[in-house]
Amino acid sequence: MKTIFNLLDEIITQFPEVNAFMSVYDEDETSFKMEAFSKATTHAFALGNEEQAVRYLNYMAEKLINAEAKVIEHIDVYYVETLFWGASPHTIALGWPLVPESLQTLYIRFHGKAPLN
C-alpha cells in the first residue's frame, strides 16, 4: 500500500493543481483520490486544456512501465476505467485520440470499446 501512497504524493507534487480534486478525501481513500485524478484529466479536456490533460495521461502511462502489480491495478481500475465518465461527446472526441495506447488498451479491455463507440 505504501507504493500507492507514494504514487498519490508524487501526483500532487508533480501536479499541485489537482490537489483541490484529491484533498477532499482522507489519506487512506486512495481509490477515490486516483478517481479524482482521472476526473481532473477529463475536466482538463472539457475546459480545452489539452496540454495539461496530456501531461496527466503521459505521466500515468509512464508509471505503468515496470510498475508493481498493485500500482498497475490502481491505475487501471481507478484512473483509466473512469476516464471520460460523464463527459460530453465533444470532450471525448477531443481527448480520446490523445490517450496513450497503453491506457487506451486498458480502457477498451474493461469497457469493451472506446468511448462513444
Summary of the structure (lengths in Angstrom):
residues: 117
radius of gyration: 13.2
end to end distance: 35.3
largest distance: 37.6
contacts: 336
relative contact order: 0.14
helix: 73%
strand: 0%
